[in-house]
Amino acid sequence: MDEQKLLERITVNPKIFGGKPIIRGHRSAVEHVLGMLAAGDTPETILEGYPWLEAEDIQACLAYAHKLVAHERVEPLILNTGT
């Protein structure tokens, strides 16, 4: 599935989670799925816990996150050790 089709799975409804991005209009926030992945959950584990989710929904969350950070720049923290 191409990126545009994946991103169509991400929707915003001001009445759900204060307008945060959600998956296909359901009450599941993109940030929740990304948080589970960041915590080490596998896509398979997530799909088992949320049977209405599809593998493409997880891909859509990742594509959405990538779009958000594609032009971000993170500066390394430089520590002055005094030596």
N, CA and C atoms as an extended XYZ file, in Angstrom:
249
Properties=species:S:1:pos:R:3:atomname:S:1:resname:S:1:resid:I:1 pbc="F F F"
N         0.847       -1.170        0.000 N   MET     1
C         0.000        0.000        0.000 CA  MET     1
C         0.896        1.238        0.000 C   MET     1
N         0.580        2.206       -0.870 N   ASP     2
C         1.426        3.399       -0.940 CA  ASP     2
C         1.170        4.314        0.260 C   ASP     2
N         2.110        5.231        0.464 N   GLU     3
C         2.080        6.091        1.644 CA  GLU     3
C         0.797        6.917        1.734 C   GLU     3
N         0.325        7.445        0.613 N   GLN     4
C        -0.885        8.263        0.638 CA  GLN     4
C        -2.081        7.449        1.110 C   GLN     4
N        -2.205        6.227        0.630 N   LYS     5
C        -3.305        5.358        1.064 CA  LYS     5
C        -3.180        5.042        2.551 C   LYS     5
N        -1.965        4.811        3.018 N   LEU     6
C        -1.764        4.552        4.443 CA  LEU     6
C        -2.203        5.750        5.266 C   LEU     6
N        -1.793        6.950        4.841 N   LEU     7
C        -2.103        8.154        5.607 CA  LEU     7
C        -3.599        8.462        5.630 C   LEU     7
N        -4.348        7.952        4.665 N   GLU     8
C        -5.801        8.136        4.672 CA  GLU     8
C        -6.454        7.387        5.834 C   GLU     8
N        -5.738        6.443        6.435 N   ARG     9
C        -6.248        5.707        7.591 CA  ARG     9
C        -6.176        6.546        8.865 C   ARG     9
N        -5.396        7.602        8.840 N   ILE    10
C        -5.243        8.477       10.002 CA  ILE    10
C        -6.240        9.624        9.862 C   ILE    10
N        -7.088        9.770       10.858 N   THR    11
C        -8.117       10.798       10.813 CA  THR    11
C        -8.061       11.648       12.074 C   THR    11
N        -8.767       12.757       12.024 N   VAL    12
C        -8.865       13.646       13.181 CA  VAL    12
C       -10.340       13.959       13.391 C   VAL    12
N       -10.770       13.804       14.628 N   ASN    13
C       -12.138       14.139       15.005 CA  ASN    13
C       -12.041       14.956       16.289 C   ASN    13
N       -12.442       16.211       16.253 N   PRO    14
C       -12.316       17.054       17.447 CA  PRO    14
C       -13.032       16.490       18.674 C   PRO    14
N       -13.978       15.581       18.467 N   LYS    15
C       -14.732       15.001       19.574 CA  LYS    15
C       -14.049       13.776       20.179 C   LYS    15
N       -12.984       13.320       19.548 N   ILE    16
C       -12.269       12.132       20.042 CA  ILE    16
C       -10.851       12.543       20.408 C   ILE    16
N       -10.472       12.306       21.643 N   PHE    17
C        -9.124       12.607       22.151 CA  PHE    17
C        -8.690       14.039       21.858 C   PHE    17
N        -9.638       14.959       21.919 N   GLY    18
C        -9.300       16.374       21.733 CA  GLY    18
C        -8.731       16.706       20.367 C   GLY    18
N        -9.069       15.914       19.370 N   GLY    19
C        -8.602       16.195       18.020 CA  GLY    19
C        -7.249       15.607       17.678 C   GLY    19
N        -6.736       14.714       18.554 N   LYS    20
C        -5.465       14.059       18.236 CA  LYS    20
C        -5.690       13.074       17.085 C   LYS    20
N        -4.645       12.781       16.320 N   PRO    21
C        -4.785       11.829       15.219 CA  PRO    21
C        -5.186       10.449       15.745 C   PRO    21
N        -6.177        9.866       15.073 N   ILE    22
C        -6.680        8.545       15.447 CA  ILE    22
C        -6.691        7.633       14.225 C   ILE    22
N        -6.938        6.369       14.463 N   ILE    23
C        -6.900        5.383       13.389 CA  ILE    23
C        -8.313        5.083       12.902 C   ILE    23
N        -8.555        5.406       11.651 N   ARG    24
C        -9.821        5.122       10.969 CA  ARG    24
C       -11.056        5.502       11.774 C   ARG    24
N       -10.997        6.606       12.489 N   GLY    25
C       -12.158        7.083       13.216 CA  GLY    25
C       -12.438        6.360       14.516 C   GLY    25
N       -11.644        5.355       14.840 N   HIS    26
C       -11.824        4.612       16.084 CA  HIS    26
C       -11.243        5.398       17.254 C   HIS    26
N       -11.535        4.963       18.432 N   ARG    27
C       -10.997        5.604       19.636 CA  ARG    27
C        -9.640        5.012       19.991 C   ARG    27
N        -8.756        5.032       19.043 N   SER    28
C        -7.378        4.596       19.276 CA  SER    28
C        -6.456        5.634       18.658 C   SER    28
N        -5.673        6.272       19.514 N   ALA    29
C        -4.802        7.347       19.056 CA  ALA    29
C        -3.530        6.788       18.432 C   ALA    29
N        -3.062        7.482       17.422 N   VAL    30
C        -1.800        7.127       16.773 CA  VAL    30
C        -0.690        7.071       17.817 C   VAL    30
N        -0.683        8.038       18.742 N   GLU    31
C         0.377        8.072       19.750 CA  GLU    31
C         0.370        6.828       20.622 C   GLU    31
N        -0.793        6.228       20.824 N   HIS    32
C        -0.879        5.017       21.641 CA  HIS    32
C        -0.163        3.853       20.938 C   HIS    32
N        -0.440        3.697       19.652 N   VAL    33
C         0.216        2.628       18.885 CA  VAL    33
C         1.719        2.863       18.826 C   VAL    33
N         2.125        4.096       18.576 N   LEU    34
C         3.557        4.401       18.533 CA  LEU    34
C         4.211        4.154       19.884 C   LEU    34
N         3.513        4.479       20.953 N   GLY    35
C         4.038        4.226       22.295 CA  GLY    35
C         4.239        2.745       22.560 C   GLY    35
N         3.298        1.928       22.107 N   MET    36
C         3.434        0.476       22.288 CA  MET    36
C         4.626       -0.048       21.502 C   MET    36
N         4.790        0.423       20.268 N   LEU    37
C         5.943        0.005       19.472 CA  LEU    37
C         7.247        0.446       20.131 C   LEU    37
N         7.275        1.674       20.629 N   ALA    38
C         8.478        2.191       21.289 CA  ALA    38
C         8.805        1.403       22.554 C   ALA    38
N         7.780        0.877       23.203 N   ALA    39
C         7.985        0.093       24.426 CA  ALA    39
C         8.431       -1.332       24.128 C   ALA    39
N         8.467       -1.676       22.841 N   GLY    40
C         8.959       -2.997       22.473 CA  GLY    40
C         7.892       -3.991       22.049 C   GLY    40
N         6.634       -3.573       22.058 N   ASP    41
C         5.581       -4.478       21.589 CA  ASP    41
C         5.750       -4.708       20.090 C   ASP    41
N         5.501       -5.908       19.669 N   THR    42
C         5.563       -6.225       18.244 CA  THR    42
C         4.227       -5.890       17.599 C   THR    42
N         4.217       -5.676       16.295 N   PRO    43
C         2.937       -5.477       15.617 CA  PRO    43
C         1.970       -6.639       15.865 C   PRO    43
N         2.497       -7.849       15.922 N   GLU    44
C         1.643       -9.014       16.160 CA  GLU    44
C         0.960       -8.927       17.526 C   GLU    44
N         1.708       -8.503       18.545 N   THR    45
C         1.145       -8.359       19.886 CA  THR    45
C         0.058       -7.289       19.891 C   THR    45
N         0.311       -6.194       19.221 N   ILE    46
C        -0.671       -5.106       19.156 CA  ILE    46
C        -1.939       -5.593       18.454 C   ILE    46
N        -1.778       -6.297       17.351 N   LEU    47
C        -2.936       -6.795       16.611 CA  LEU    47
C        -3.735       -7.804       17.427 C   LEU    47
N        -3.065       -8.594       18.250 N   GLU    48
C        -3.769       -9.543       19.120 CA  GLU    48
C        -4.587       -8.796       20.167 C   GLU    48
N        -4.026       -7.727       20.716 N   GLY    49
C        -4.708       -6.964       21.752 CA  GLY    49
C        -5.815       -6.062       21.224 C   GLY    49
N        -5.722       -5.715       19.967 N   TYR    50
C        -6.707       -4.827       19.337 CA  TYR    50
C        -7.154       -5.476       18.030 C   TYR    50
N        -8.051       -6.451       18.122 N   PRO    51
C        -8.404       -7.240       16.931 CA  PRO    51
C        -9.027       -6.446       15.783 C   PRO    51
N        -9.551       -5.266       16.066 N   TRP    52
C       -10.116       -4.465       14.983 CA  TRP    52
C        -9.039       -3.744       14.179 C   TRP    52
N        -7.822       -3.660       14.733 N   LEU    53
C        -6.716       -3.045       13.990 CA  LEU    53
C        -6.251       -3.972       12.874 C   LEU    53
N        -5.697       -3.368       11.849 N   GLU    54
C        -5.107       -4.115       10.740 CA  GLU    54
C        -3.624       -3.753       10.661 C   GLU    54
N        -2.844       -4.630       10.080 N   ALA    55
C        -1.406       -4.384        9.956 CA  ALA    55
C        -1.143       -3.047        9.264 C   ALA    55
N        -1.979       -2.704        8.294 N   GLU    56
C        -1.813       -1.436        7.579 CA  GLU    56
C        -2.025       -0.238        8.503 C   GLU    56
N        -2.826       -0.411        9.561 N   ASP    57
C        -3.025        0.684       10.519 CA  ASP    57
C        -1.724        0.993       11.249 C   ASP    57
N        -0.993       -0.049       11.599 N   ILE    58
C         0.292        0.150       12.273 CA  ILE    58
C         1.275        0.811       11.315 C   ILE    58
N         1.290        0.356       10.083 N   GLN    59
C         2.140        0.995        9.071 CA  GLN    59
C         1.756        2.460        8.905 C   GLN    59
N         0.462        2.753        8.941 N   ALA    60
C        -0.011        4.129        8.791 CA  ALA    60
C         0.490        5.002        9.937 C   ALA    60
N         0.502        4.466       11.146 N   CYS    61
C         1.010        5.219       12.301 CA  CYS    61
C         2.482        5.552       12.109 C   CYS    61
N         3.237        4.590       11.628 N   LEU    62
C         4.663        4.821       11.389 CA  LEU    62
C         4.871        5.832       10.267 C   LEU    62
N         4.083        5.732        9.204 N   ALA    63
C         4.194        6.691        8.099 CA  ALA    63
C         3.838        8.095        8.573 C   ALA    63
N         2.828        8.199        9.415 N   TYR    64
C         2.419        9.494        9.956 CA  TYR    64
C         3.544       10.094       10.800 C   TYR    64
N         4.129        9.285       11.669 N   ALA    65
C         5.231        9.758       12.515 CA  ALA    65
C         6.418       10.189       11.652 C   ALA    65
N         6.707        9.418       10.630 N   HIS    66
C         7.813        9.768        9.735 CA  HIS    66
C         7.577       11.116        9.076 C   HIS    66
N         6.349       11.354        8.613 N   LYS    67
C         6.028       12.634        7.988 CA  LYS    67
C         6.244       13.794        8.961 C   LYS    67
N         5.886       13.577       10.231 N   LEU    68
C         6.018       14.643       11.217 CA  LEU    68
C         7.467       15.001       11.513 C   LEU    68
N         8.323       14.010       11.526 N   VAL    69
C         9.710       14.268       11.924 CA  VAL    69
C        10.669       14.368       10.742 C   VAL    69
N        10.168       14.238        9.540 N   ALA    70
C        11.042       14.219        8.368 CA  ALA    70
C        11.900       15.473        8.249 C   ALA    70
N        11.386       16.591        8.711 N   HIS    71
C        12.139       17.835        8.579 CA  HIS    71
C        12.600       18.377        9.923 C   HIS    71
N        12.505       17.556       10.937 N   GLU    72
C        12.968       17.951       12.268 CA  GLU    72
C        14.465       17.711       12.361 C   GLU    72
N        15.092       18.470       13.204 N   ARG    73
C        16.513       18.272       13.438 CA  ARG    73
C        16.716       18.166       14.933 C   ARG    73
N        17.365       17.120       15.358 N   VAL    74
C        17.645       16.918       16.770 CA  VAL    74
C        19.121       17.184       16.990 C   VAL    74
N        19.407       18.130       17.848 N   GLU    75
C        20.803       18.477       18.159 CA  GLU    75
C        21.330       17.552       19.250 C   GLU    75
N        22.526       17.069       19.091 N   PRO    76
C        23.101       16.217       20.146 CA  PRO    76
C        23.369       17.044       21.395 C   PRO    76
N        23.254       16.396       22.514 N   LEU    77
C        23.548       17.054       23.791 CA  LEU    77
C        25.048       16.981       24.015 C   LEU    77
N        25.663       18.143       24.150 N   ILE    78
C        27.108       18.204       24.382 CA  ILE    78
C        27.335       18.491       25.860 C   ILE    78
N        28.004       17.577       26.496 N   LEU    79
C        28.280       17.725       27.922 CA  LEU    79
C        29.675       18.261       28.138 C   LEU    79
N        29.782       19.235       28.992 N   ASN    80
C        31.074       19.772       29.353 CA  ASN    80
C        31.517       19.036       30.631 C   ASN    80
N        32.485       18.182       30.499 N   THR    81
C        32.920       17.392       31.632 CA  THR    81
C        33.949       18.121       32.490 C   THR    81
N        34.375       19.294       32.038 N   GLY    82
C        35.319       20.083       32.800 CA  GLY    82
C        36.743       19.581       32.739 C   GLY    82
N        36.998       18.649       31.860 N   THR    83
C        38.372       18.154       31.737 CA  THR    83
C        39.047       18.668       30.507 C   THR    83
